[in-house]
Amino acid sequence: MPVPSLPRRRSARLTRPSLLAQVLAVNTALIASAVLAASVAANLEIRTDSDLRSFLVLTAAILATILVNAAVLRRRFAPLERLIETMERVDAADPRTRPDLPPADTDEVARLHGAFDRMLDRLEAERTGAAGAVLRAQEHERARIARDLHDEAGQALTGVLLRLQASSHDAPPRLREELAETQRAAAQTIDELLRLARELRPAALDDHGLAAALRAKLAEFQRRTGVSAELRLADAALVDALAPEQQVVIYRVVQESLSNVERHAGARRVSVALERDGAATLARVRDDGRGFARPVTRADGGHGLPGMRERAALAGGRLDVRSTPGAGTTIELRLAPEDRS
């Protein structure tokens, strides 16, 4: 776990000398040993003032050599220190947010740059692959539960409703009103189950594609809330060029955005647009609701935004949220073209 490891790293940095200090200490010891060995070999003795001055000059030269050595070593180790500081600023939860690496002026630092970039690439690839597999498993489970709700629970309740209708024909008059009320409750429950099944996994998305699923979603949203909703599709071929996972991400982002409009925006009109922006695909949900002033961050747990951002990132895209109080909110999903190589 990353949290417990931080104190251990800090204590290690406090107890262990730096590489610069270790190299400087070794060089100082070597210089001192060399001078001492030369003095012993030459049988140097301090007998006169001239000998004392020579010894002081030699001592000053040794100290100057050590200071120059320290300055040179500090300068040569500076790129490595800057690289370490840059590596410590990387967000392990999102390796794609990489700070600019300092310039490499030695072959060793350049190799460290390359190794660091390759490590982040592997981390992002493994994270994306694992999280993508989780999302695919979630969508598969959503589809299974939706089928069970539609086929098993829905059919069972339909059977109960038919039995109630049959029983009401032969029931005494005093029970017919109660049976009719029970029928209405059963019919309402069936409608709610079907709505939940569509929310979990809309059949139109699998059977007819993203455009049909979005049209059905907007029509159902407009009927339920009374908010005017429209879909603008710039190019019919645009949807066909999207990978299945990207289509699911777009649908889920639009679904969550419409849910936010219904719960929080107080809007009268909402529009969903799919268009091209160069090689990228742009999905935009815009409403004319009340908006909000507080900037939305990754740590924001409201409005379902962390989940939308995560889905966008796993599909190789980016989610931007722009809002102004009294002027509505725009949620924009940008998806890069899928690498099919």
C-alpha positions in Angstrom: 0.0 0.0 0.0 1.4 3.4 -0.9 0.4 5.3 2.3 2.3 3.1 4.8 5.5 3.2 2.6 5.9 7.0 2.8 7.1 7.1 6.4 9.6 4.3 5.7 11.1 6.2 2.7 11.3 9.4 4.7 13.1 7.7 7.6 15.5 6.0 5.2 16.4 9.4 3.7 17.1 10.8 7.2 19.3 7.9 8.3 21.2 7.1 5.1 23.7 9.6 3.6 23.2 10.7 0.1 25.2 9.3 -2.8 26.9 12.7 -3.2 28.0 12.7 0.4 29.3 9.1 0.1 31.4 9.9 -3.0 32.7 13.1 -1.5 33.7 11.2 1.7 35.5 8.5 -0.3 37.3 11.1 -2.4 38.3 13.1 0.7 39.6 9.9 2.4 41.6 9.0 -0.8 43.2 12.5 -1.0 44.1 12.5 2.7 45.5 8.9 2.5 47.5 9.8 -0.5 49.0 12.9 1.1 49.7 11.0 4.3 51.4 8.2 2.5 53.5 10.7 0.5 54.5 12.5 3.7 55.5 9.2 5.4 57.4 8.1 2.3 59.3 11.4 2.1 59.9 11.4 5.8 58.6 15.0 6.0 59.3 16.8 9.3 58.4 20.3 10.4 61.6 21.8 11.8 61.7 25.4 10.6 59.3 28.2 9.8 59.7 27.4 6.1 58.6 23.8 6.7 55.6 25.1 8.7 54.6 27.4 5.8 55.0 24.6 3.3 52.8 22.4 5.5 50.1 25.1 5.8 50.2 25.7 2.0 49.9 21.9 1.5 47.0 21.8 3.9 45.3 24.7 2.1 45.8 23.0 -1.2 44.2 19.8 0.1 41.2 21.7 1.5 40.9 23.6 -1.8 41.0 20.3 -3.7 38.3 18.9 -1.5 36.1 22.0 -2.0 36.6 22.0 -5.8 35.9 18.3 -5.8 32.7 18.9 -3.8 31.5 21.6 -6.2 32.2 19.5 -9.3 30.5 16.5 -7.8 27.5 18.6 -6.8 27.2 20.0 -10.3 27.5 16.5 -11.9 25.0 15.0 -9.5 22.4 17.8 -10.0 20.7 16.3 -13.0 20.2 13.0 -11.0 18.7 15.0 -8.1 16.3 16.8 -10.4 15.3 13.6 -12.0 14.6 12.0 -8.6 12.4 15.1 -7.6 10.6 14.8 -10.9 9.9 11.1 -10.4 8.6 11.8 -6.9 6.0 14.3 -8.4 4.4 11.6 -10.6 0.9 10.6 -9.6 1.0 6.9 -9.3 -2.8 6.7 -9.7 -2.5 8.4 -13.1 0.9 7.7 -14.7 -0.2 9.6 -17.8 0.2 13.0 -16.0 4.0 13.2 -16.5 6.0 16.3 -15.6 8.7 17.4 -18.0 12.0 15.6 -17.3 15.0 17.8 -16.8 17.6 17.8 -19.6 20.0 14.9 -19.6 23.7 15.9 -20.0 25.2 12.5 -19.4 24.5 9.1 -21.0 23.6 7.6 -17.6 20.9 10.2 -16.9 19.6 9.8 -20.4 19.3 6.1 -19.9 17.4 6.7 -16.6 15.1 9.0 -18.5 14.3 6.2 -21.0 13.9 3.6 -18.3 11.6 5.9 -16.4 9.4 6.6 -19.5 9.3 2.9 -20.3 8.3 2.1 -16.7 5.4 4.6 -16.8 4.3 3.2 -20.2 4.2 -0.3 -18.7 2.3 0.9 -15.6 -0.2 2.7 -17.8 -0.6 -0.3 -20.1 -1.1 -2.7 -17.3 -3.5 -0.3 -15.4 -5.5 0.3 -18.5 -5.7 -3.4 -19.4 -6.7 -4.5 -15.9 -9.2 -1.7 -15.4 -10.6 -2.3 -19.0 -11.1 -5.9 -18.1 -12.9 -4.9 -15.0 -15.2 -2.6 -16.9 -15.9 -5.2 -19.5 -16.8 -7.7 -16.7 -19.0 -5.0 -15.2 -20.8 -4.5 -18.5 -21.2 -8.2 -19.0 -22.7 -8.5 -15.5 -25.0 -5.6 -16.1 -26.2 -7.3 -19.3 -26.8 -10.6 -17.4 -28.7 -8.9 -14.6 -30.8 -6.9 -17.1 -31.7 -10.1 -19.0 -32.7 -11.7 -15.7 -34.8 -8.8 -14.7 -36.5 -8.6 -18.1 -36.9 -12.4 -18.7 -37.4 -14.0 -15.3 -38.6 -11.3 -12.9 -40.6 -9.5 -15.5 -42.2 -12.7 -16.8 -43.0 -13.8 -13.2 -44.7 -10.5 -12.4 -46.6 -10.6 -15.7 -47.9 -14.0 -14.7 -49.0 -12.6 -11.4 -50.7 -9.7 -13.2 -52.6 -12.1 -15.5 -53.7 -14.3 -12.5 -55.0 -11.1 -10.8 -56.9 -10.2 -13.9 -58.4 -13.6 -14.1 -59.3 -13.7 -10.4 -61.0 -10.3 -10.6 -63.7 -11.6 -13.0 -65.0 -14.1 -10.5 -64.3 -12.0 -7.3 -67.1 -10.5 -5.3 -67.6 -6.8 -6.0 -66.0 -5.7 -2.7 -62.7 -7.5 -3.7 -62.6 -6.2 -7.3 -61.4 -2.8 -6.3 -58.6 -4.2 -4.1 -57.6 -6.6 -6.9 -57.6 -3.7 -9.4 -55.3 -1.7 -7.1 -53.0 -4.8 -6.8 -53.0 -5.0 -10.6 -52.0 -1.4 -10.9 -49.2 -1.9 -8.3 -48.0 -5.0 -10.3 -48.1 -3.1 -13.6 -46.1 -0.3 -12.0 -43.5 -2.7 -10.7 -43.1 -4.3 -14.1 -42.6 -0.9 -15.6 -40.0 -0.1 -13.0 -38.2 -3.4 -13.6 -38.1 -2.7 -17.3 -36.7 0.7 -16.7 -34.0 -0.7 -14.4 -33.1 -3.3 -17.0 -32.8 -0.5 -19.7 -30.6 1.5 -17.3 -28.3 -1.5 -16.6 -27.9 -2.4 -20.2 -30.1 -0.9 -23.0 -31.0 -3.5 -25.5 -30.8 -0.9 -28.3 -27.1 -0.5 -27.7 -26.4 -4.1 -28.5 -29.1 -4.6 -31.1 -29.1 -1.2 -33.0 -25.9 0.6 -32.0 -25.0 3.8 -30.1 -27.1 6.3 -32.1 -30.3 4.3 -31.6 -29.5 3.8 -27.9 -28.9 7.6 -27.5 -32.1 8.5 -29.3 -34.1 6.0 -27.1 -32.4 7.4 -24.0 -33.2 11.0 -24.8 -36.8 10.2 -25.8 -37.3 8.4 -22.4 -35.6 11.3 -20.6 -37.8 13.9 -22.2 -40.9 11.9 -21.6 -40.1 11.4 -17.9 -38.8 14.8 -17.0 -40.4 17.2 -19.5 -37.0 18.6 -20.4 -36.5 19.2 -24.1 -33.7 16.9 -25.4 -32.1 16.6 -28.8 -29.4 14.5 -30.4 -27.1 16.1 -33.0 -25.1 13.5 -35.0 -22.7 15.2 -37.4 -21.9 12.0 -39.4 -23.6 8.6 -39.3 -20.2 7.0 -40.2 -18.8 8.5 -37.0 -20.4 6.0 -34.8 -19.3 3.1 -37.0 -15.7 4.1 -36.6 -15.9 3.8 -32.8 -14.8 0.6 -31.0 -17.5 -1.2 -28.9 -15.8 -0.1 -25.7 -15.8 3.5 -26.8 -19.5 3.4 -27.7 -20.2 2.0 -24.2 -18.1 4.8 -22.6 -20.0 7.5 -24.6 -23.4 6.0 -23.6 -22.5 5.8 -19.9 -21.2 9.4 -19.9 -24.3 10.7 -21.6 -26.5 8.5 -19.2 -24.7 9.9 -16.1 -24.9 13.5 -17.5 -28.6 13.3 -18.1 -29.0 11.9 -14.6 -27.2 15.0 -13.2 -29.4 17.3 -15.3 -32.5 15.6 -13.9 -31.3 15.8 -10.3 -29.3 19.0 -10.0 -29.5 21.3 -13.1 -33.2 22.5 -13.2 -32.7 22.8 -16.9 -35.3 23.4 -19.6 -33.2 22.1 -22.5 -30.4 19.7 -23.0 -28.5 18.7 -26.1 -26.2 15.8 -26.9 -23.8 16.1 -29.9 -21.5 13.7 -31.5 -19.0 15.2 -33.9 -15.4 15.0 -35.2 -12.6 17.1 -34.0 -9.7 16.3 -36.2 -9.0 12.6 -35.8 -10.7 12.6 -32.4 -14.4 12.0 -31.6 -16.2 14.6 -29.5 -19.3 13.8 -27.4 -20.8 16.9 -25.8 -23.7 17.2 -23.3 -24.9 20.7 -22.8 -27.8 22.0 -20.6 -29.1 25.5 -19.8 -29.5 24.8 -16.1 -28.3 26.6 -13.0 -24.7 25.5 -13.3 -22.2 25.8 -10.5 -19.2 27.9 -9.6 -16.9 25.5 -7.7 -14.3 24.0 -10.1 -14.6 20.2 -10.4 -11.5 18.2 -9.6 -10.6 14.6 -9.8 -11.2 14.2 -6.0 -14.8 15.5 -6.4 -17.1 12.7 -5.4 -20.3 14.5 -6.5 -22.3 14.3 -9.7 -20.7 10.9 -10.6 -17.7 12.8 -12.2 -14.9 10.5 -10.9 -16.6 7.5 -12.6 -17.0 9.4 -15.8 -13.4 10.6 -15.8 -12.2 7.0 -15.1 -14.2 5.6 -18.0 -12.9 8.3 -20.3 -9.3 7.6 -19.3 -9.6 3.9 -19.7 -11.0 4.5 -23.3 -8.0 6.7 -24.1 -10.0 9.9 -23.8 -10.4 12.9 -21.6 -13.4 14.4 -19.9 -13.7 18.2 -19.4 -16.4 19.9 -17.4 -17.2 23.6 -17.8 -20.0 25.3 -15.9 -21.0 28.9 -15.1 -23.6 29.8 -12.5 -26.9 30.6 -14.2 -25.5 29.6 -17.7 -25.6 25.8 -17.6 -23.0 23.1 -17.8 -21.1 21.4 -20.6 -19.6 18.0 -20.3 -17.2 17.1 -23.1 -15.7 13.7 -23.8 -12.9 13.6 -26.3 -11.8 10.1 -27.5 -8.8 9.5 -29.6 -9.1 7.1 -32.5 -8.5 3.5 -31.4 -5.2 1.9 -32.4 -6.1 -1.1 -34.4 -2.6 -2.2 -35.2 
